[in-house]
Amino acid sequence: MKIHYDPKVDAAYIELAKGKYEVSREISESVVVDEDKNGKILGVEVLDVSKVFGSKFRANMKSSSHAGAIAHRISK
């Protein structure tokens, strides 16, 4: 798993698997899930990350280069 964060737009992409996405499903105003042709989830895009995960997310992304640690914090 990799997490890509763009602080300019406060958006994150959580890459769960490699592959070509065929479908993007909007789960909510802030969450979009990318799936391959078989329905396997490849990644999750989160808009307004600070609002969804809390304001500490942005600080954690800036202070930590370890995506696994960030992913662990998000999943709690």
PDB file of N, CA, C, O and CB in Angstrom:
ATOM      1  N   MET A   1       0.841  -1.171   0.000  1.00  0.00           N
ATOM      2  CA  MET A   1       0.000   0.000   0.000  1.00  0.00           C
ATOM      3  C   MET A   1       0.889   1.237   0.000  1.00  0.00           C
ATOM      4  O   MET A   1       1.907   1.304   0.688  1.00  0.00           O
ATOM      5  CB  MET A   1      -0.958  -0.004   1.213  1.00  0.00           C
ATOM      6  N   LYS A   2       0.463   2.217  -0.801  1.00  0.00           N
ATOM      7  CA  LYS A   2       1.147   3.507  -0.844  1.00  0.00           C
ATOM      8  C   LYS A   2       0.111   4.602  -0.666  1.00  0.00           C
ATOM      9  O   LYS A   2      -1.028   4.483  -1.118  1.00  0.00           O
ATOM     10  CB  LYS A   2       1.936   3.694  -2.180  1.00  0.00           C
ATOM     11  N   ILE A   3       0.524   5.663  -0.005  1.00  0.00           N
ATOM     12  CA  ILE A   3      -0.350   6.815   0.155  1.00  0.00           C
ATOM     13  C   ILE A   3       0.320   8.017  -0.500  1.00  0.00           C
ATOM     14  O   ILE A   3       1.458   8.360  -0.184  1.00  0.00           O
ATOM     15  CB  ILE A   3      -0.658   7.092   1.661  1.00  0.00           C
ATOM     16  N   HIS A   4      -0.397   8.639  -1.405  1.00  0.00           N
ATOM     17  CA  HIS A   4       0.079   9.837  -2.082  1.00  0.00           C
ATOM     18  C   HIS A   4      -0.784  10.993  -1.581  1.00  0.00           C
ATOM     19  O   HIS A   4      -2.013  10.925  -1.626  1.00  0.00           O
ATOM     20  CB  HIS A   4       0.011   9.691  -3.661  1.00  0.00           C
ATOM     21  N   TYR A   5      -0.139  12.043  -1.107  1.00  0.00           N
ATOM     22  CA  TYR A   5      -0.876  13.185  -0.559  1.00  0.00           C
ATOM     23  C   TYR A   5      -0.488  14.454  -1.294  1.00  0.00           C
ATOM     24  O   TYR A   5       0.697  14.723  -1.487  1.00  0.00           O
ATOM     25  CB  TYR A   5      -0.611  13.339   0.952  1.00  0.00           C
ATOM     26  N   ASP A   6      -1.461  15.225  -1.700  1.00  0.00           N
ATOM     27  CA  ASP A   6      -1.232  16.509  -2.352  1.00  0.00           C
ATOM     28  C   ASP A   6      -1.741  17.612  -1.426  1.00  0.00           C
ATOM     29  O   ASP A   6      -2.945  17.860  -1.359  1.00  0.00           O
ATOM     30  CB  ASP A   6      -1.940  16.572  -3.752  1.00  0.00           C
ATOM     31  N   PRO A   7      -0.827  18.274  -0.712  1.00  0.00           N
ATOM     32  CA  PRO A   7      -1.250  19.296   0.249  1.00  0.00           C
ATOM     33  C   PRO A   7      -1.888  20.522  -0.408  1.00  0.00           C
ATOM     34  O   PRO A   7      -2.643  21.246   0.241  1.00  0.00           O
ATOM     35  CB  PRO A   7      -0.068  19.733   1.073  1.00  0.00           C
ATOM     36  N   LYS A   8      -1.594  20.759  -1.677  1.00  0.00           N
ATOM     37  CA  LYS A   8      -2.167  21.927  -2.354  1.00  0.00           C
ATOM     38  C   LYS A   8      -3.684  21.828  -2.458  1.00  0.00           C
ATOM     39  O   LYS A   8      -4.386  22.836  -2.378  1.00  0.00           O
ATOM     40  CB  LYS A   8      -1.562  22.080  -3.748  1.00  0.00           C
ATOM     41  N   VAL A   9      -4.182  20.610  -2.636  1.00  0.00           N
ATOM     42  CA  VAL A   9      -5.635  20.419  -2.766  1.00  0.00           C
ATOM     43  C   VAL A   9      -6.211  19.605  -1.614  1.00  0.00           C
ATOM     44  O   VAL A   9      -7.404  19.302  -1.598  1.00  0.00           O
ATOM     45  CB  VAL A   9      -5.959  19.733  -4.088  1.00  0.00           C
ATOM     46  N   ASP A  10      -5.356  19.248  -0.644  1.00  0.00           N
ATOM     47  CA  ASP A  10      -5.766  18.470   0.527  1.00  0.00           C
ATOM     48  C   ASP A  10      -6.487  17.188   0.113  1.00  0.00           C
ATOM     49  O   ASP A  10      -7.589  16.890   0.572  1.00  0.00           O
ATOM     50  CB  ASP A  10      -6.672  19.313   1.437  1.00  0.00           C
ATOM     51  N   ALA A  11      -5.816  16.434  -0.780  1.00  0.00           N
ATOM     52  CA  ALA A  11      -6.372  15.171  -1.267  1.00  0.00           C
ATOM     53  C   ALA A  11      -5.324  14.074  -1.139  1.00  0.00           C
ATOM     54  O   ALA A  11      -4.124  14.329  -1.248  1.00  0.00           O
ATOM     55  CB  ALA A  11      -6.849  15.303  -2.740  1.00  0.00           C
ATOM     56  N   ALA A  12      -5.787  12.862  -0.909  1.00  0.00           N
ATOM     57  CA  ALA A  12      -4.888  11.718  -0.798  1.00  0.00           C
ATOM     58  C   ALA A  12      -5.392  10.591  -1.684  1.00  0.00           C
ATOM     59  O   ALA A  12      -6.595  10.428  -1.887  1.00  0.00           O
ATOM     60  CB  ALA A  12      -4.767  11.247   0.671  1.00  0.00           C
ATOM     61  N   TYR A  13      -4.443   9.813  -2.210  1.00  0.00           N
ATOM     62  CA  TYR A  13      -4.792   8.606  -2.951  1.00  0.00           C
ATOM     63  C   TYR A  13      -4.124   7.442  -2.240  1.00  0.00           C
ATOM     64  O   TYR A  13      -2.902   7.406  -2.095  1.00  0.00           O
ATOM     65  CB  TYR A  13      -4.350   8.693  -4.462  1.00  0.00           C
ATOM     66  N   ILE A  14      -4.928   6.503  -1.805  1.00  0.00           N
ATOM     67  CA  ILE A  14      -4.420   5.315  -1.125  1.00  0.00           C
ATOM     68  C   ILE A  14      -4.397   4.200  -2.157  1.00  0.00           C
ATOM     69  O   ILE A  14      -5.439   3.661  -2.531  1.00  0.00           O
ATOM     70  CB  ILE A  14      -5.299   4.928   0.135  1.00  0.00           C
ATOM     71  N   GLU A  15      -3.194   3.863  -2.614  1.00  0.00           N
ATOM     72  CA  GLU A  15      -3.023   2.832  -3.636  1.00  0.00           C
ATOM     73  C   GLU A  15      -2.939   1.473  -2.952  1.00  0.00           C
ATOM     74  O   GLU A  15      -2.002   1.204  -2.199  1.00  0.00           O
ATOM     75  CB  GLU A  15      -1.750   3.100  -4.503  1.00  0.00           C
ATOM     76  N   LEU A  16      -3.916   0.627  -3.216  1.00  0.00           N
ATOM     77  CA  LEU A  16      -3.979  -0.689  -2.588  1.00  0.00           C
ATOM     78  C   LEU A  16      -3.363  -1.777  -3.450  1.00  0.00           C
ATOM     79  O   LEU A  16      -2.810  -2.743  -2.924  1.00  0.00           O
ATOM     80  CB  LEU A  16      -5.408  -1.043  -2.277  1.00  0.00           C
ATOM     81  N   ALA A  17      -3.450  -1.634  -4.766  1.00  0.00           N
ATOM     82  CA  ALA A  17      -2.915  -2.631  -5.689  1.00  0.00           C
ATOM     83  C   ALA A  17      -2.597  -1.959  -7.019  1.00  0.00           C
ATOM     84  O   ALA A  17      -3.175  -0.927  -7.361  1.00  0.00           O
ATOM     85  CB  ALA A  17      -3.916  -3.806  -5.887  1.00  0.00           C
ATOM     86  N   LYS A  18      -1.682  -2.551  -7.756  1.00  0.00           N
ATOM     87  CA  LYS A  18      -1.345  -2.064  -9.091  1.00  0.00           C
ATOM     88  C   LYS A  18      -2.374  -2.602 -10.075  1.00  0.00           C
ATOM     89  O   LYS A  18      -2.943  -3.674  -9.868  1.00  0.00           O
ATOM     90  CB  LYS A  18       0.102  -2.490  -9.505  1.00  0.00           C
ATOM     91  N   GLY A  19      -2.602  -1.868 -11.119  1.00  0.00           N
ATOM     92  CA  GLY A  19      -3.515  -2.324 -12.151  1.00  0.00           C
ATOM     93  C   GLY A  19      -4.140  -1.154 -12.875  1.00  0.00           C
ATOM     94  O   GLY A  19      -3.935   0.006 -12.517  1.00  0.00           O
ATOM     95  N   LYS A  20      -4.910  -1.482 -13.904  1.00  0.00           N
ATOM     96  CA  LYS A  20      -5.601  -0.465 -14.689  1.00  0.00           C
ATOM     97  C   LYS A  20      -7.031  -0.360 -14.189  1.00  0.00           C
ATOM     98  O   LYS A  20      -7.768  -1.346 -14.164  1.00  0.00           O
ATOM     99  CB  LYS A  20      -5.565  -0.799 -16.211  1.00  0.00           C
ATOM    100  N   TYR A  21      -7.412   0.843 -13.792  1.00  0.00           N
ATOM    101  CA  TYR A  21      -8.777   0.973 -13.288  1.00  0.00           C
ATOM    102  C   TYR A  21      -9.747   1.152 -14.448  1.00  0.00           C
ATOM    103  O   TYR A  21      -9.441   1.804 -15.446  1.00  0.00           O
ATOM    104  CB  TYR A  21      -8.888   2.158 -12.306  1.00  0.00           C
ATOM    105  N   GLU A  22     -10.903   0.565 -14.292  1.00  0.00           N
ATOM    106  CA  GLU A  22     -11.960   0.637 -15.294  1.00  0.00           C
ATOM    107  C   GLU A  22     -13.135   1.475 -14.804  1.00  0.00           C
ATOM    108  O   GLU A  22     -13.824   2.120 -15.595  1.00  0.00           O
ATOM    109  CB  GLU A  22     -12.436  -0.763 -15.661  1.00  0.00           C
ATOM    110  N   VAL A  23     -13.356   1.459 -13.489  1.00  0.00           N
ATOM    111  CA  VAL A  23     -14.522   2.118 -12.915  1.00  0.00           C
ATOM    112  C   VAL A  23     -14.098   2.930 -11.695  1.00  0.00           C
ATOM    113  O   VAL A  23     -13.311   2.468 -10.870  1.00  0.00           O
ATOM    114  CB  VAL A  23     -15.611   1.081 -12.534  1.00  0.00           C
ATOM    115  N   SER A  24     -14.627   4.138 -11.595  1.00  0.00           N
ATOM    116  CA  SER A  24     -14.468   4.947 -10.387  1.00  0.00           C
ATOM    117  C   SER A  24     -15.853   5.118  -9.783  1.00  0.00           C
ATOM    118  O   SER A  24     -16.770   5.614 -10.438  1.00  0.00           O
ATOM    119  CB  SER A  24     -13.794   6.346 -10.698  1.00  0.00           C
ATOM    120  N   ARG A  25     -15.998   4.702  -8.527  1.00  0.00           N
ATOM    121  CA  ARG A  25     -17.299   4.794  -7.853  1.00  0.00           C
ATOM    122  C   ARG A  25     -17.222   5.846  -6.747  1.00  0.00           C
ATOM    123  O   ARG A  25     -16.355   5.788  -5.875  1.00  0.00           O
ATOM    124  CB  ARG A  25     -17.726   3.408  -7.267  1.00  0.00           C
ATOM    125  N   GLU A  26     -18.138   6.799  -6.800  1.00  0.00           N
ATOM    126  CA  GLU A  26     -18.196   7.826  -5.767  1.00  0.00           C
ATOM    127  C   GLU A  26     -18.967   7.262  -4.578  1.00  0.00           C
ATOM    128  O   GLU A  26     -20.170   7.014  -4.662  1.00  0.00           O
ATOM    129  CB  GLU A  26     -18.864   9.137  -6.304  1.00  0.00           C
ATOM    130  N   ILE A  27     -18.258   7.066  -3.474  1.00  0.00           N
ATOM    131  CA  ILE A  27     -18.848   6.511  -2.263  1.00  0.00           C
ATOM    132  C   ILE A  27     -19.538   7.615  -1.456  1.00  0.00           C
ATOM    133  O   ILE A  27     -20.597   7.406  -0.865  1.00  0.00           O
ATOM    134  CB  ILE A  27     -17.770   5.808  -1.408  1.00  0.00           C
ATOM    135  N   SER A  28     -18.916   8.782  -1.449  1.00  0.00           N
ATOM    136  CA  SER A  28     -19.481   9.964  -0.793  1.00  0.00           C
ATOM    137  C   SER A  28     -18.915  11.181  -1.507  1.00  0.00           C
ATOM    138  O   SER A  28     -18.182  11.040  -2.486  1.00  0.00           O
ATOM    139  CB  SER A  28     -19.150   9.996   0.756  1.00  0.00           C
ATOM    140  N   GLU A  29     -19.244  12.365  -1.032  1.00  0.00           N
ATOM    141  CA  GLU A  29     -18.697  13.579  -1.644  1.00  0.00           C
ATOM    142  C   GLU A  29     -17.177  13.618  -1.562  1.00  0.00           C
ATOM    143  O   GLU A  29     -16.522  14.268  -2.377  1.00  0.00           O
ATOM    144  CB  GLU A  29     -19.280  14.816  -0.972  1.00  0.00           C
ATOM    145  N   SER A  30     -16.619  12.924  -0.580  1.00  0.00           N
ATOM    146  CA  SER A  30     -15.180  13.001  -0.332  1.00  0.00           C
ATOM    147  C   SER A  30     -14.407  11.741  -0.693  1.00  0.00           C
ATOM    148  O   SER A  30     -13.176  11.751  -0.646  1.00  0.00           O
ATOM    149  CB  SER A  30     -14.946  13.311   1.096  1.00  0.00           C
ATOM    150  N   VAL A  31     -15.089  10.656  -1.052  1.00  0.00           N
ATOM    151  CA  VAL A  31     -14.400   9.383  -1.268  1.00  0.00           C
ATOM    152  C   VAL A  31     -14.791   8.768  -2.614  1.00  0.00           C
ATOM    153  O   VAL A  31     -15.970   8.609  -2.929  1.00  0.00           O
ATOM    154  CB  VAL A  31     -14.719   8.402  -0.126  1.00  0.00           C
ATOM    155  N   VAL A  32     -13.751   8.425  -3.406  1.00  0.00           N
ATOM    156  CA  VAL A  32     -13.943   7.759  -4.691  1.00  0.00           C
ATOM    157  C   VAL A  32     -13.093   6.493  -4.690  1.00  0.00           C
ATOM    158  O   VAL A  32     -11.915   6.535  -4.335  1.00  0.00           O
ATOM    159  CB  VAL A  32     -13.564   8.702  -5.894  1.00  0.00           C
ATOM    160  N   VAL A  33     -13.687   5.369  -5.086  1.00  0.00           N
ATOM    161  CA  VAL A  33     -12.994   4.083  -5.122  1.00  0.00           C
ATOM    162  C   VAL A  33     -12.747   3.703  -6.581  1.00  0.00           C
ATOM    163  O   VAL A  33     -13.666   3.742  -7.400  1.00  0.00           O
ATOM    164  CB  VAL A  33     -13.820   2.975  -4.384  1.00  0.00           C
ATOM    165  N   ASP A  34     -11.500   3.333  -6.908  1.00  0.00           N
ATOM    166  CA  ASP A  34     -11.153   2.871  -8.249  1.00  0.00           C
ATOM    167  C   ASP A  34     -11.116   1.347  -8.260  1.00  0.00           C
ATOM    168  O   ASP A  34     -10.506   0.724  -7.391  1.00  0.00           O
ATOM    169  CB  ASP A  34      -9.787   3.459  -8.706  1.00  0.00           C
ATOM    170  N   GLU A  35     -11.782   0.748  -9.263  1.00  0.00           N
ATOM    171  CA  GLU A  35     -11.833  -0.711  -9.391  1.00  0.00           C
ATOM    172  C   GLU A  35     -11.339  -1.126 -10.771  1.00  0.00           C
ATOM    173  O   GLU A  35     -11.447  -0.368 -11.735  1.00  0.00           O
ATOM    174  CB  GLU A  35     -13.273  -1.238  -9.151  1.00  0.00           C
ATOM    175  N   ASP A  36     -10.789  -2.351 -10.855  1.00  0.00           N
ATOM    176  CA  ASP A  36     -10.417  -2.888 -12.156  1.00  0.00           C
ATOM    177  C   ASP A  36     -11.645  -3.532 -12.799  1.00  0.00           C
ATOM    178  O   ASP A  36     -12.743  -3.460 -12.247  1.00  0.00           O
ATOM    179  CB  ASP A  36      -9.255  -3.915 -12.023  1.00  0.00           C
ATOM    180  N   LYS A  37     -11.467  -4.159 -13.961  1.00  0.00           N
ATOM    181  CA  LYS A  37     -12.617  -4.714 -14.686  1.00  0.00           C
ATOM    182  C   LYS A  37     -13.287  -5.870 -13.954  1.00  0.00           C
ATOM    183  O   LYS A  37     -14.427  -6.218 -14.261  1.00  0.00           O
ATOM    184  CB  LYS A  37     -12.182  -5.178 -16.052  1.00  0.00           C
ATOM    185  N   ASN A  38     -12.588  -6.471 -12.983  1.00  0.00           N
ATOM    186  CA  ASN A  38     -13.149  -7.575 -12.203  1.00  0.00           C
ATOM    187  C   ASN A  38     -13.756  -7.121 -10.879  1.00  0.00           C
ATOM    188  O   ASN A  38     -14.236  -7.942 -10.098  1.00  0.00           O
ATOM    189  CB  ASN A  38     -12.082  -8.605 -11.936  1.00  0.00           C
ATOM    190  N   GLY A  39     -13.733  -5.824 -10.630  1.00  0.00           N
ATOM    191  CA  GLY A  39     -14.294  -5.294  -9.395  1.00  0.00           C
ATOM    192  C   GLY A  39     -13.318  -5.237  -8.232  1.00  0.00           C
ATOM    193  O   GLY A  39     -13.701  -4.896  -7.113  1.00  0.00           O
ATOM    194  N   LYS A  40     -12.048  -5.570  -8.491  1.00  0.00           N
ATOM    195  CA  LYS A  40     -11.026  -5.494  -7.442  1.00  0.00           C
ATOM    196  C   LYS A  40     -10.714  -4.024  -7.168  1.00  0.00           C
ATOM    197  O   LYS A  40     -10.492  -3.248  -8.098  1.00  0.00           O
ATOM    198  CB  LYS A  40      -9.727  -6.274  -7.855  1.00  0.00           C
ATOM    199  N   ILE A  41     -10.698  -3.647  -5.901  1.00  0.00           N
ATOM    200  CA  ILE A  41     -10.404  -2.263  -5.532  1.00  0.00           C
ATOM    201  C   ILE A  41      -8.905  -2.018  -5.645  1.00  0.00           C
ATOM    202  O   ILE A  41      -8.098  -2.694  -5.007  1.00  0.00           O
ATOM    203  CB  ILE A  41     -10.903  -1.951  -4.094  1.00  0.00           C
ATOM    204  N   LEU A  42      -8.552  -1.045  -6.465  1.00  0.00           N
ATOM    205  CA  LEU A  42      -7.150  -0.700  -6.683  1.00  0.00           C
ATOM    206  C   LEU A  42      -6.701   0.468  -5.819  1.00  0.00           C
ATOM    207  O   LEU A  42      -5.536   0.555  -5.433  1.00  0.00           O
ATOM    208  CB  LEU A  42      -6.918  -0.374  -8.138  1.00  0.00           C
ATOM    209  N   GLY A  43      -7.621   1.353  -5.522  1.00  0.00           N
ATOM    210  CA  GLY A  43      -7.254   2.514  -4.733  1.00  0.00           C
ATOM    211  C   GLY A  43      -8.455   3.315  -4.289  1.00  0.00           C
ATOM    212  O   GLY A  43      -9.577   3.126  -4.762  1.00  0.00           O
ATOM    213  N   VAL A  44      -8.180   4.218  -3.362  1.00  0.00           N
ATOM    214  CA  VAL A  44      -9.221   5.073  -2.807  1.00  0.00           C
ATOM    215  C   VAL A  44      -8.705   6.507  -2.813  1.00  0.00           C
ATOM    216  O   VAL A  44      -7.629   6.793  -2.288  1.00  0.00           O
ATOM    217  CB  VAL A  44      -9.624   4.620  -1.361  1.00  0.00           C
ATOM    218  N   GLU A  45      -9.475   7.394  -3.407  1.00  0.00           N
ATOM    219  CA  GLU A  45      -9.135   8.815  -3.394  1.00  0.00           C
ATOM    220  C   GLU A  45      -9.990   9.496  -2.339  1.00  0.00           C
ATOM    221  O   GLU A  45     -11.207   9.317  -2.292  1.00  0.00           O
ATOM    222  CB  GLU A  45      -9.349   9.470  -4.800  1.00  0.00           C
ATOM    223  N   VAL A  46      -9.331  10.279  -1.496  1.00  0.00           N
ATOM    224  CA  VAL A  46     -10.039  10.994  -0.440  1.00  0.00           C
ATOM    225  C   VAL A  46      -9.812  12.488  -0.649  1.00  0.00           C
ATOM    226  O   VAL A  46      -8.679  12.968  -0.631  1.00  0.00           O
ATOM    227  CB  VAL A  46      -9.556  10.539   0.983  1.00  0.00           C
ATOM    228  N   LEU A  47     -10.903  13.206  -0.846  1.00  0.00           N
ATOM    229  CA  LEU A  47     -10.852  14.658  -1.002  1.00  0.00           C
ATOM    230  C   LEU A  47     -11.107  15.303   0.353  1.00  0.00           C
ATOM    231  O   LEU A  47     -11.772  14.719   1.209  1.00  0.00           O
ATOM    232  CB  LEU A  47     -11.890  15.151  -2.059  1.00  0.00           C
ATOM    233  N   ASP A  48     -10.586  16.492   0.544  1.00  0.00           N
ATOM    234  CA  ASP A  48     -10.732  17.180   1.838  1.00  0.00           C
ATOM    235  C   ASP A  48     -10.270  16.282   2.982  1.00  0.00           C
ATOM    236  O   ASP A  48     -10.987  16.078   3.961  1.00  0.00           O
ATOM    237  CB  ASP A  48     -12.201  17.611   2.063  1.00  0.00           C
ATOM    238  N   VAL A  49      -9.064  15.754   2.835  1.00  0.00           N
ATOM    239  CA  VAL A  49      -8.508  14.793   3.792  1.00  0.00           C
ATOM    240  C   VAL A  49      -8.544  15.312   5.220  1.00  0.00           C
ATOM    241  O   VAL A  49      -8.909  14.577   6.138  1.00  0.00           O
ATOM    242  CB  VAL A  49      -7.084  14.449   3.415  1.00  0.00           C
ATOM    243  N   SER A  50      -8.173  16.555   5.414  1.00  0.00           N
ATOM    244  CA  SER A  50      -8.141  17.103   6.773  1.00  0.00           C
ATOM    245  C   SER A  50      -9.514  17.067   7.422  1.00  0.00           C
ATOM    246  O   SER A  50      -9.631  16.883   8.633  1.00  0.00           O
ATOM    247  CB  SER A  50      -7.616  18.532   6.757  1.00  0.00           C
ATOM    248  N   LYS A  51     -10.549  17.244   6.617  1.00  0.00           N
ATOM    249  CA  LYS A  51     -11.915  17.205   7.133  1.00  0.00           C
ATOM    250  C   LYS A  51     -12.335  15.757   7.433  1.00  0.00           C
ATOM    251  O   LYS A  51     -12.984  15.491   8.445  1.00  0.00           O
ATOM    252  CB  LYS A  51     -12.893  17.853   6.119  1.00  0.00           C
ATOM    253  N   VAL A  52     -11.960  14.830   6.551  1.00  0.00           N
ATOM    254  CA  VAL A  52     -12.363  13.425   6.695  1.00  0.00           C
ATOM    255  C   VAL A  52     -11.604  12.734   7.822  1.00  0.00           C
ATOM    256  O   VAL A  52     -12.209  12.067   8.661  1.00  0.00           O
ATOM    257  CB  VAL A  52     -12.136  12.672   5.383  1.00  0.00           C
ATOM    258  N   PHE A  53     -10.259  12.892   7.846  1.00  0.00           N
ATOM    259  CA  PHE A  53      -9.427  12.187   8.825  1.00  0.00           C
ATOM    260  C   PHE A  53      -9.023  13.045  10.015  1.00  0.00           C
ATOM    261  O   PHE A  53      -8.431  12.537  10.967  1.00  0.00           O
ATOM    262  CB  PHE A  53      -8.194  11.668   8.155  1.00  0.00           C
ATOM    263  N   GLY A  54      -9.330  14.328   9.979  1.00  0.00           N
ATOM    264  CA  GLY A  54      -8.943  15.214  11.065  1.00  0.00           C
ATOM    265  C   GLY A  54      -7.737  16.045  10.678  1.00  0.00           C
ATOM    266  O   GLY A  54      -6.979  15.677   9.782  1.00  0.00           O
ATOM    267  N   SER A  55      -7.568  17.145  11.344  1.00  0.00           N
ATOM    268  CA  SER A  55      -6.506  18.090  10.999  1.00  0.00           C
ATOM    269  C   SER A  55      -5.106  17.551  11.255  1.00  0.00           C
ATOM    270  O   SER A  55      -4.144  18.060  10.680  1.00  0.00           O
ATOM    271  CB  SER A  55      -6.692  19.357  11.769  1.00  0.00           C
ATOM    272  N   LYS A  56      -4.966  16.538  12.101  1.00  0.00           N
ATOM    273  CA  LYS A  56      -3.640  15.985  12.383  1.00  0.00           C
ATOM    274  C   LYS A  56      -3.080  15.215  11.191  1.00  0.00           C
ATOM    275  O   LYS A  56      -1.869  15.012  11.103  1.00  0.00           O
ATOM    276  CB  LYS A  56      -3.700  15.075  13.603  1.00  0.00           C
ATOM    277  N   PHE A  57      -3.946  14.784  10.274  1.00  0.00           N
ATOM    278  CA  PHE A  57      -3.485  14.022   9.112  1.00  0.00           C
ATOM    279  C   PHE A  57      -2.448  14.795   8.323  1.00  0.00           C
ATOM    280  O   PHE A  57      -1.398  14.257   7.972  1.00  0.00           O
ATOM    281  CB  PHE A  57      -4.658  13.662   8.211  1.00  0.00           C
ATOM    282  N   ARG A  58      -2.739  16.058   8.043  1.00  0.00           N
ATOM    283  CA  ARG A  58      -1.818  16.882   7.252  1.00  0.00           C
ATOM    284  C   ARG A  58      -0.461  16.984   7.936  1.00  0.00           C
ATOM    285  O   ARG A  58       0.571  16.860   7.278  1.00  0.00           O
ATOM    286  CB  ARG A  58      -2.405  18.287   7.030  1.00  0.00           C
ATOM    287  N   ALA A  59      -0.449  17.207   9.237  1.00  0.00           N
ATOM    288  CA  ALA A  59       0.808  17.300   9.985  1.00  0.00           C
ATOM    289  C   ALA A  59       1.557  15.976   9.950  1.00  0.00           C
ATOM    290  O   ALA A  59       2.779  15.960   9.806  1.00  0.00           O
ATOM    291  CB  ALA A  59       0.542  17.716  11.439  1.00  0.00           C
ATOM    292  N   ASN A  60       0.838  14.868  10.081  1.00  0.00           N
ATOM    293  CA  ASN A  60       1.478  13.551  10.043  1.00  0.00           C
ATOM    294  C   ASN A  60       2.101  13.271   8.682  1.00  0.00           C
ATOM    295  O   ASN A  60       3.188  12.699   8.608  1.00  0.00           O
ATOM    296  CB  ASN A  60       0.468  12.461  10.384  1.00  0.00           C
ATOM    297  N   MET A  61       1.435  13.662   7.613  1.00  0.00           N
ATOM    298  CA  MET A  61       1.976  13.431   6.277  1.00  0.00           C
ATOM    299  C   MET A  61       3.239  14.250   6.056  1.00  0.00           C
ATOM    300  O   MET A  61       4.163  13.791   5.385  1.00  0.00           O
ATOM    301  CB  MET A  61       0.934  13.771   5.209  1.00  0.00           C
ATOM    302  N   LYS A  62       3.292  15.453   6.609  1.00  0.00           N
ATOM    303  CA  LYS A  62       4.470  16.296   6.441  1.00  0.00           C
ATOM    304  C   LYS A  62       5.635  15.819   7.293  1.00  0.00           C
ATOM    305  O   LYS A  62       6.792  15.966   6.899  1.00  0.00           O
ATOM    306  CB  LYS A  62       4.138  17.733   6.786  1.00  0.00           C
ATOM    307  N   SER A  63       5.342  15.247   8.459  1.00  0.00           N
ATOM    308  CA  SER A  63       6.416  14.893   9.383  1.00  0.00           C
ATOM    309  C   SER A  63       6.870  13.449   9.257  1.00  0.00           C
ATOM    310  O   SER A  63       7.866  13.069   9.873  1.00  0.00           O
ATOM    311  CB  SER A  63       5.977  15.149  10.786  1.00  0.00           C
ATOM    312  N   SER A  64       6.178  12.642   8.485  1.00  0.00           N
ATOM    313  CA  SER A  64       6.539  11.231   8.367  1.00  0.00           C
ATOM    314  C   SER A  64       6.660  10.834   6.911  1.00  0.00           C
ATOM    315  O   SER A  64       5.794  11.151   6.095  1.00  0.00           O
ATOM    316  CB  SER A  64       5.508  10.347   9.071  1.00  0.00           C
ATOM    317  N   SER A  65       7.741  10.136   6.588  1.00  0.00           N
ATOM    318  CA  SER A  65       7.901   9.642   5.222  1.00  0.00           C
ATOM    319  C   SER A  65       7.539   8.165   5.133  1.00  0.00           C
ATOM    320  O   SER A  65       7.693   7.552   4.077  1.00  0.00           O
ATOM    321  CB  SER A  65       9.337   9.865   4.736  1.00  0.00           C
ATOM    322  N   HIS A  66       7.070   7.601   6.209  1.00  0.00           N
ATOM    323  CA  HIS A  66       6.751   6.174   6.245  1.00  0.00           C
ATOM    324  C   HIS A  66       5.258   5.972   6.014  1.00  0.00           C
ATOM    325  O   HIS A  66       4.457   6.169   6.927  1.00  0.00           O
ATOM    326  CB  HIS A  66       7.180   5.547   7.595  1.00  0.00           C
ATOM    327  N   ALA A  67       4.884   5.584   4.807  1.00  0.00           N
ATOM    328  CA  ALA A  67       3.467   5.435   4.448  1.00  0.00           C
ATOM    329  C   ALA A  67       2.769   4.394   5.308  1.00  0.00           C
ATOM    330  O   ALA A  67       1.585   4.544   5.611  1.00  0.00           O
ATOM    331  CB  ALA A  67       3.333   5.056   2.979  1.00  0.00           C
ATOM    332  N   GLY A  68       3.469   3.351   5.706  1.00  0.00           N
ATOM    333  CA  GLY A  68       2.860   2.311   6.537  1.00  0.00           C
ATOM    334  C   GLY A  68       2.402   2.856   7.875  1.00  0.00           C
ATOM    335  O   GLY A  68       1.334   2.489   8.365  1.00  0.00           O
ATOM    336  N   ALA A  69       3.194   3.721   8.465  1.00  0.00           N
ATOM    337  CA  ALA A  69       2.819   4.320   9.748  1.00  0.00           C
ATOM    338  C   ALA A  69       1.593   5.204   9.586  1.00  0.00           C
ATOM    339  O   ALA A  69       0.707   5.210  10.440  1.00  0.00           O
ATOM    340  CB  ALA A  69       3.987   5.134  10.330  1.00  0.00           C
ATOM    341  N   ILE A  70       1.545   5.941   8.503  1.00  0.00           N
ATOM    342  CA  ILE A  70       0.393   6.793   8.242  1.00  0.00           C
ATOM    343  C   ILE A  70      -0.839   5.933   8.000  1.00  0.00           C
ATOM    344  O   ILE A  70      -1.913   6.229   8.523  1.00  0.00           O
ATOM    345  CB  ILE A  70       0.657   7.717   7.034  1.00  0.00           C
ATOM    346  N   ALA A  71      -0.696   4.879   7.221  1.00  0.00           N
ATOM    347  CA  ALA A  71      -1.827   3.993   6.937  1.00  0.00           C
ATOM    348  C   ALA A  71      -2.352   3.375   8.218  1.00  0.00           C
ATOM    349  O   ALA A  71      -3.562   3.224   8.385  1.00  0.00           O
ATOM    350  CB  ALA A  71      -1.423   2.894   5.947  1.00  0.00           C
ATOM    351  N   HIS A  72      -1.454   3.016   9.122  1.00  0.00           N
ATOM    352  CA  HIS A  72      -1.874   2.434  10.397  1.00  0.00           C
ATOM    353  C   HIS A  72      -2.689   3.449  11.196  1.00  0.00           C
ATOM    354  O   HIS A  72      -3.700   3.094  11.803  1.00  0.00           O
ATOM    355  CB  HIS A  72      -0.647   1.965  11.215  1.00  0.00           C
ATOM    356  N   ARG A  73      -2.257   4.699  11.196  1.00  0.00           N
ATOM    357  CA  ARG A  73      -2.982   5.745  11.925  1.00  0.00           C
ATOM    358  C   ARG A  73      -4.366   5.972  11.323  1.00  0.00           C
ATOM    359  O   ARG A  73      -5.332   6.198  12.051  1.00  0.00           O
ATOM    360  CB  ARG A  73      -2.184   7.057  11.917  1.00  0.00           C
ATOM    361  N   ILE A  74      -4.460   5.914  10.000  1.00  0.00           N
ATOM    362  CA  ILE A  74      -5.737   6.136   9.325  1.00  0.00           C
ATOM    363  C   ILE A  74      -6.719   5.027   9.647  1.00  0.00           C
ATOM    364  O   ILE A  74      -7.905   5.289   9.847  1.00  0.00           O
ATOM    365  CB  ILE A  74      -5.536   6.236   7.816  1.00  0.00           C
ATOM    366  N   SER A  75      -6.244   3.796   9.701  1.00  0.00           N
ATOM    367  CA  SER A  75      -7.146   2.653   9.868  1.00  0.00           C
ATOM    368  C   SER A  75      -7.714   2.540  11.271  1.00  0.00           C
ATOM    369  O   SER A  75      -8.631   1.749  11.492  1.00  0.00           O
ATOM    370  CB  SER A  75      -6.429   1.384   9.523  1.00  0.00           C
ATOM    371  N   LYS A  76      -7.200   3.303  12.223  1.00  0.00           N
ATOM    372  CA  LYS A  76      -7.710   3.240  13.600  1.00  0.00           C
ATOM    373  C   LYS A  76      -9.032   3.924  13.734  1.00  0.00           C
ATOM    374  O   LYS A  76      -9.600   3.963  14.826  1.00  0.00           O
ATOM    375  CB  LYS A  76      -6.732   3.856  14.562  1.00  0.00           C
TER     376      LYS A  76
END
